Amino acid sequence: MSRAIFFALLLACCQSVFAAGQLYRVTHEGKTSYLYGTVHVGRDGAYPLDAVASRALLDSKALVIELDIREDKAFQLALARHARYPEGDSVQRHLTPATLDKLQQALARAGIPLASVQHYKPWLIANLLVGSELDQHGYQRSQAAEYALLAAARQQDKTVRELESADYQLGLFDSLDERQQEQYLLENLTDLADGDALKKSQALIEAWSTADGAGINAAWRSATSGDSVSAGFMNRVLLGKRNPEMAANIERIMQQDQVAFVGVGLLHLVGDDGLPQLLRRRGYQVEQLY
């Protein structure tokens, strides 16, 4: 049985029950790689990976992810460089009284003392609060798809490679100026207070868990539309800047004549400037498996 027929049969049997996220097969001049969309939090029981993605990973020689989340030392160095104020400085000096009051209320609701985060910049505090909200509702970073991929790669003795670095990723957030950082924090505080932060995250996670293409596109539009600092930053930087760089890195990987399984955040696969479309423009054949 050819590999193409095997995948077709496997997909027909398993997609409606087990498929999660999106999976693409990328081919060019006899070389093959896979693109898999992940979410960065999860719940117990969401894994192992579905049968089609598991087979694609098994057939690959290397796992490529945005960032090896097991490497804490590099992350801590990047955190100190990009997310912390220098000794003697604190976030209280960089926020208006009204924003600081809203922040203290949000921290109190989350059970986080201001003293424990006062040396962090506003963008990081915003992300920590959103993460805390998800954690309180059972969505944990330790259950993210990347951990399942890394566990499988370790079991299969595969090489693990990174598309980016912690220093690069945190540096993107640090590119926000002081006004933008305060506005980013305010927008997230508003979403947390009215429940929109949880609803948006749950909508994306639910769409991912059922491979719901329409739901995934709706989550992408929600994250990238509007005139907020958060949407502009997502559209211009977190996706708009990184997607072409990721596509170029994936192209280099494929030119090295190795089959790779590439796991990236789900929203990197969506839209006219998502990775599948960018790779098509570079001359690659890109087939969506689900």
N, C-alpha and C positions, 0 to 999 in steps of 0.2 A: 504494500500500500504506500503511495506517495505521501510526503509530508502535507501537501496541499489537501489531499482527500482526507487525511487523518484530522486536520484542523477543521475542515468543513463538518465532518461527522461529530467531532467533539463539541464544536460550537453549537450545532443543532440540538445535541442532547443536553447541554449544560447551561446555555446562556440564560434561559428564562428563570432558572432557579438560583444559580450561583454567581453569575457575572456581577462584578462591581466596578464602577468607574468607567474608564474607556481603555481599550487596548488596540494598538495599531501595529501592523507589520510594515517595516520599511525595507525596500530592496533596491539594489543598484549594482549592476555589473556582477551578478552572482553572489553578492554579499547581502546579508540579512541582519536586521536588528529589530527590536520591539520597543514601542513607546507605551508606557502604562501610566495612567493618571492616578495619583494618590490623594488622600486627605491626611492632614498632619495630626489628627486625633482619632481615637476609636474607642470602642467599647468591648468588654469581654465577650467572646463568642462570635466576633465579626470575622475572625480568621480561623483556619488557614486561608490562603489565597484560593480563588476559584480554580477549577480544573484547567481552563484554557490558559490563564496567566501562569499557573504552576508549570504547565508543560512548556510554555515559551521560555520561562526562566531556566528550566532544566536543560533545554536545548542551547542555551546561551553560554558563552565562555566567561563572561564577566557581568557583574551587576554594576550599573552606573546610577548613582543617585545625586540629588542636588548637593547634599552634604552628609558626610558620615557622622551621624548624630551620636555615635559612641565616643567620639574624640572630644572629651570635655576640656582638655587643656587648651586646645586651640580656640574653643568657644569662649573660655574665661579670659583669655588674652584679648580677644576681639571685643568682649564686653567691656573690659577695662579701657580699651582704646576709644571706643565709639559710643558707649552707652552710659558711662559714669562721668560725673563732674569731677574736676580736680579736688584735691584735699582742701577743705575749708569752704567749698561751695556746695550748694544744695538746690533742689528744685524750687524751694520756696522763693528763691531770689529771681526766678525766671518766669513766674506766673503772676497774673493780675490777682488781686484779692478775691474777685468773684470766681475765677477759675480754681484758685486754691481751695476756696470753700466747697465747691462742687467735688473737687478731688477728695477732700477729707471725708465728705459724706459717702462717696463711693467706696473708699477704703474701709470705712467703718462697716458698711454693709457687707463687704467681703471678708471682714475680720482680719484686715492687714494693717498693722501699725504704720503710721506715716514715717516713723523713724527708721523702719526697715527698708524703705524705698526712697528716702529723701535724696540720696546721692545719685539716683538714676534720672536720666533725661525723660521728658514728658512722653516721647514716643514709646519708650520701653515700658513705662508705667501703664500706659494705655493698653499695650499688648499683654502685659501681665494681668491686668484686670479682666480682659476678655478671656484669657486662659483660665483664670480662677473661676469665672462664671461657668465656663464649659465643664471644668473639673467638678464643680458642685452639682452638675446635672449628669454626671457619669461619663463625660467624654474626656479621656485621658491621653496625654502625650505619649505615655508608655505603651499605648495600644495602637499607635499610628501604623499605617501600612508599611512605612519604612522599616519598622522593627521586624515585621513579618518577612519582608524581603531580605533583610540582613541575616535573620535567623536561618532562612532557607539557603542563602549564599554560603553561610558558614558550614552548614550541614553538607552542602555539595562541594565544599572546598573551592569556591569561586573567588576570583579576584574582585575586589570592590574598589571602584574608582569614583571620584567626585567630579561633578560638573563645575562646582563653585567652591568657595571657602567661607568659613565663618566670618573672617575679616571682611570679605567682599560683601556678604549679605548684610551684616550689621552696618557697614559703611554706607550702604544705600539709604538706610533710615537716618543715619547721621548727616546725610546730605540735605535734609530738611532744615531750613533756617528757624530761628527762634519763634517767629510769628507762626510759621507753618506747624511747628511742633506743638505749640499751645492749641492751635485750632484742631489739629489731629487728635489731641487729647480730649478737647471739648466735644468733638463729634462722637468719639467713642464713649464718653461719659453719658452723653444724651442717649445713644443707642442702648447702653446698659440700663439706664434708668427707666426707659419705656419698654424694654424687652426686645427691641429690634436686634440687638447684637446676638442674642440667643436664637431668635427666629431665623436670621440670615444664616447662621452657622448650621442650624438644624436642617434648613432647606437644602444646603449644599451637601451635607453628610447623607441625608436621605436620598437625594438624587444620585449620589455616588454609590450608595449601597445597593441600589436597584438598577444601576446602569441606565438611568432615565435621561436620555439625551435632551429632551425638552426642559427638564428640570435643571440640568447642568447648564444649559444655555441661559436659562432665566437667572440662575445664581451668578453667572458671569456678567450678565447685563446689569444686575443689581450692584455688583462690586465695582463696575467700571463706568457707570452712567451718573450724570449729574455734575454739579459744579463744586462739590465738596473737596477739601484738601485730600481726604482719604481716597475718594474715587479718582481724582487726578493723579495721585501718587501711584495707585494701583495701575491705572491705565498707561501712564507715561513711563514709570520706572520699574515697578515690580513685574510688569508684563512687557511693556513696550521696549524697555532697554534690554531686559534679560533674554527675551525670547530669541532675538537674532543671535545673541552670543551663545545661547544653548544650542541653537541649530548648527552654528559653525563648529562647536565642540563635538556634537554628535556626528557631523560629517567627517571630522578628523578621526574619530573612533572607528567609523566604518571603513575609512581608507586604510586603517591598520590591519584590515583583513581578519577581524574577529567579530563573532556574533555577540551582540551585547543586548542586555535587557535594561532599558533606561526607564527609571521610575522618577517622575517629577510631579509637582503639584498639579492637580486636575485642571485648574484654570489655564495653565500653560498650553493646553491642547485645544482650546476653544477659540473660535473667531477667525477672521480672515488673516490675522497675523499670529495665529497659534502655531505651534511647532509642526503639525502635519502640513499645513498650507505652506509654511516657509520651506520645508524640505521638498515639497512638490515643486516649488519655484526653482529650487536648486537642481532639479532633474531627477529626483528620487521617486520611485513608485511607492505610494503610501496607501495601504488598504486597512480600513477600519474593520477589525474582527468583531467588536461589539462596542 
